[in-house]
Amino acid sequence: QVQLVESGGGLVQAGGSLRLSCAASGRIFSINAMGWFRQAPGKQRELVAAIGGRTNYADSVKGRFTISRENAKNTVYLNMNSLKPEDTDVYYCDAEVTAPSGRTNLYWGQGTQVTVSS
């Protein structure tokens, strides 16, 4: 089993910055890709940014958010700058993990709240 633990959410004023972290632990042979999603109540979860062989960003965050990985720590980060009230959501990280057995599964974190005040 694999666990993903997120941290770094909180309340910030518009124009401010936050840094989210997500650390994976457990039966990990390799992590193929990691990403960040966000979801508002009653809405579908949407991709914010992903990093694997390359990085991908939602159009709404390009130029403001940066995703990065620290492979030695099985950790992914999301640096969020120039935050807007519309960035307010619960942010979830995910990881595509290959276990020592060779099986690959997708895992999710528990979510961290980001609130941007105007």
FENVENJO-V310268 format. One line per field, one symbol per residue. ss: DSSP state (h for helix, s for strand, l for the rest). A space follows every 10 residues. Layout:
# FENVENJO-V310268
ss: ???
This chain:
# FENVENJO-V310268
ss: lsssssslls sssllllsss ssssssllls sssssssssl lllllsssss slllssslll llllssssss hhhlssssss llllhhhlss ssssssssll lllsssssll lssssssl
